[in-house]
């Protein structure tokens, strides 16, 4: 292995890194959370204001050039609650982000699949500084190639907690709560692997497992790239707690 570059974020606020990806041109994309103002941003990006409040956080997304010498773009993403990015992937130079949010005002776009926050049971995560006081939903967001526009963004979930591995029996490593993933096929359709406690998670065209089998179940979802429609979705699990951490096409 050869190290191409390595860099600090340069943030004046505390920040955690959670996920990263790359594109066909060798640009690096990093996703994390920042706990205050002062994260390095670039001019003209989608969200320049920190919305996390005094003790909360926002997602931060940064695109580095191929040598790590400068930032192509860097932006906040979030509402007045907490949010965490779980997974990133790039399709046709556009960044797709999947994670969890506890914000009722998380940025979503018109005609998105779900424009409203469904929430769940209050959930505090020791050790990683996350407090979902009104529960959490999955979010999927899609950015333009220059980070200036939120092309599409949606909530995804039912009336219990979604997207977060809350099962004590399935947490062995640090931050095992945030193990979901997004992948994209050659047509731009999005595939999500995650977990849910909701019995009313949006299930579409599923002959595999249309109902929650008990406790926390895994979920698999295929959405179109506009994030307006679920093409199919299914629970995946047995009578005890289950979680899906990853997927591949």
C-alpha positions in Angstrom: 0.0 0.0 0.0 1.1 3.5 -0.8 -0.1 6.6 1.3 -1.2 9.3 -1.2 -2.0 11.9 1.5 -2.9 12.3 5.1 -4.4 15.3 6.7 -6.1 16.8 9.8 -9.5 18.2 9.3 -8.5 21.6 10.7 -11.6 21.9 12.8 -11.8 24.2 15.8 -14.7 22.1 17.1 -14.6 18.5 18.2 -15.3 16.2 15.4 -15.6 12.4 14.7 -14.9 10.8 11.4 -17.3 8.0 10.5 -17.1 7.1 6.8 -15.3 7.8 3.6 -15.4 7.0 -0.1 -13.8 7.9 -3.5 -14.9 8.5 -7.1 -13.6 7.5 -10.5 -11.2 10.4 -10.6 -9.5 9.7 -7.3 -11.1 12.4 -5.2 -11.7 11.5 -1.5 -14.9 12.2 0.3 -15.0 12.1 4.1 -18.1 12.1 6.3 -18.2 12.8 10.1 -19.9 14.9 12.8 -18.9 18.3 14.2 -19.9 19.5 17.6 -19.8 23.2 17.0 -18.9 26.1 14.7 -15.4 26.2 13.2 -15.3 23.2 10.9 -13.5 24.2 7.7 -16.1 25.1 5.0 -15.8 26.3 1.5 -17.6 29.2 -0.3 -21.0 28.4 -1.9 -21.7 25.1 -0.3 -25.2 23.9 0.6 -25.1 24.6 4.4 -22.6 27.0 6.0 -24.5 27.4 9.3 -24.1 24.9 12.2 -27.6 23.9 13.3 -26.7 21.5 16.1 -27.1 23.9 19.0 -25.0 24.2 22.1 -24.4 20.4 22.8 -25.6 18.8 19.6 -23.9 18.0 16.3 -24.3 18.2 12.5 -22.9 16.0 9.8 -19.9 17.4 8.0 -19.0 16.3 4.4 -15.7 17.2 2.8 -14.4 16.5 -0.7 -10.6 16.6 -1.0 -8.6 16.9 -4.2 -6.5 13.9 -5.3 -3.4 15.1 -3.5 -5.0 16.3 -0.3 -3.7 19.8 -1.0 -7.0 21.6 -0.9 -10.8 21.2 -0.3 -13.0 20.9 -3.4 -16.0 21.5 -1.1 -16.9 21.2 2.6 -20.3 21.6 4.1 -22.5 21.0 7.1 -25.7 18.9 6.8 -28.2 18.7 9.6 -31.1 20.1 11.6 -31.5 21.2 15.2 -31.1 17.6 16.5 -28.2 15.2 16.2 -27.3 13.2 13.1 -24.6 10.8 12.1 -23.4 9.7 8.6 -23.1 5.9 8.3 -22.0 5.4 4.7 -21.1 7.4 1.5 -20.9 6.5 -2.2 -20.5 8.5 -5.4 -22.5 8.1 -8.6 -21.8 10.3 -11.6 -19.8 12.7 -9.5 -22.8 13.2 -7.0 -22.3 12.2 -3.4 -25.0 10.0 -1.7 -25.0 10.0 2.1 -26.9 7.5 4.3 -27.2 7.9 8.1 -29.5 8.5 11.0 -31.0 11.8 12.3 -33.0 12.9 15.3 -34.0 16.2 13.7 -37.6 17.0 12.9 -36.2 19.7 10.6 -33.5 17.7 8.8 -33.1 19.1 5.3 -35.4 17.2 2.9 -36.4 18.0 -0.7 -39.8 18.5 -2.2 -41.5 15.3 -3.4 -39.0 13.2 -1.5 -40.3 9.7 -0.5 -40.9 10.9 3.1 -40.7 14.5 4.1 -41.7 14.1 7.8 -39.8 12.9 10.8 -41.3 9.8 12.4 -39.0 9.5 15.4 -39.2 6.8 18.1 -38.1 6.1 21.6 -35.6 8.4 23.3 -32.0 7.1 22.7 -28.7 8.3 24.1 -25.5 6.7 23.0 -22.7 6.8 25.5 -19.2 7.3 24.2 -20.0 8.8 20.8 -21.9 11.9 22.0 -25.2 11.2 20.3 -28.6 12.0 21.9 -31.7 11.2 20.0 -34.2 12.6 22.5 -37.1 12.0 20.1 -35.8 8.8 18.5 -34.2 8.5 15.1 -35.0 7.9 11.4 -32.7 6.9 8.5 -31.9 9.7 6.1 -30.5 9.5 2.5 -29.2 12.7 0.9 -27.7 13.4 -2.6 -25.4 16.3 -3.3 -24.5 18.0 -6.6 -20.9 17.5 -7.8 -19.7 20.9 -6.4 -21.6 20.5 -3.0 -23.7 23.6 -3.6 -27.1 21.9 -4.0 -29.0 19.3 -2.1 -30.4 17.5 -5.2 -32.5 15.0 -3.2 -33.0 14.2 0.4 -35.5 12.0 2.3 -36.3 10.5 5.7 -36.9 6.7 5.8 -38.5 4.9 8.7 -41.5 4.0 10.8 -42.7 5.1 14.2 -40.0 3.3 16.2 -36.2 3.9 16.0 -34.7 3.2 12.5 -31.2 3.0 11.2 -29.5 2.6 14.5 -28.3 -0.8 15.9 -29.7 -0.4 19.4 -29.4 -4.0 20.4 -27.0 -4.6 23.2 -26.5 -8.2 22.1 -25.2 -7.1 18.7 -22.7 -4.4 19.7 -19.2 -5.7 20.1 -16.9 -3.0 18.7 -16.8 0.8 19.1 -19.6 2.5 17.2 -21.3 -0.7 16.2 -24.5 1.3 16.4 -23.6 3.0 13.1 -23.0 0.2 10.6 -25.6 0.6 7.8 -24.5 1.0 4.2 -25.6 2.5 0.9 -24.6 1.2 -2.5 -25.7 2.2 -6.1 -26.2 0.2 -9.3 -25.3 1.3 -12.8 -28.7 3.0 -13.2 -28.3 5.1 -10.1 -30.7 3.1 -7.9 -29.8 3.2 -4.2 -29.6 0.1 -2.0 -29.8 0.5 1.8 -28.9 -2.0 4.4 -29.7 -1.1 8.0 -31.8 -2.0 11.0 -35.2 -1.0 12.5 -37.4 -1.5 15.6 -40.4 -0.3 13.6 -43.3 -2.6 12.9 -44.5 -0.1 10.3 -41.3 0.4 8.4 -42.2 1.2 4.7 -42.3 -2.2 3.0 -42.9 -2.3 -0.7 -43.2 -5.3 -3.1 -41.8 -7.7 -0.6 -42.4 -11.5 -0.9 -39.3 -12.2 1.2 -40.3 -10.9 4.6 -43.1 -8.3 4.7 -43.3 -8.1 8.6 -41.0 -7.6 11.5 -40.2 -11.0 13.1 -39.5 -9.5 16.5 -37.3 -7.1 18.3 -34.8 -5.3 16.0 -34.8 -6.6 12.4 -32.6 -5.9 9.5 -34.0 -4.0 6.5 -33.0 -3.9 2.8 -34.3 -1.1 0.6 -34.0 -0.3 -3.1 -34.9 3.3 -4.0 -34.7 5.3 -7.3 -31.9 7.9 -7.5 -34.5 10.7 -7.1 -35.2 9.4 -3.6 -38.9 9.7 -4.4 -39.9 6.0 -4.7 -39.1 2.7 -3.0 -38.8 0.1 -5.7 -38.8 -2.8 -3.2 -38.0 -3.2 0.5 -38.0 -6.0 3.0 -37.4 -6.9 6.6 -34.6 -9.5 7.2 -34.4 -11.3 10.5 -35.7 -13.8 13.0 -37.4 -13.6 16.4 -34.4 -12.2 18.2 -32.5 -9.0 17.4 -30.9 -8.7 14.0 -28.9 -6.1 12.2 -27.6 -5.6 8.7 -24.2 -3.9 8.6 -23.2 -4.0 4.9 -24.1 -5.0 1.4 -22.5 -5.3 -2.1 -23.8 -5.6 -5.6 
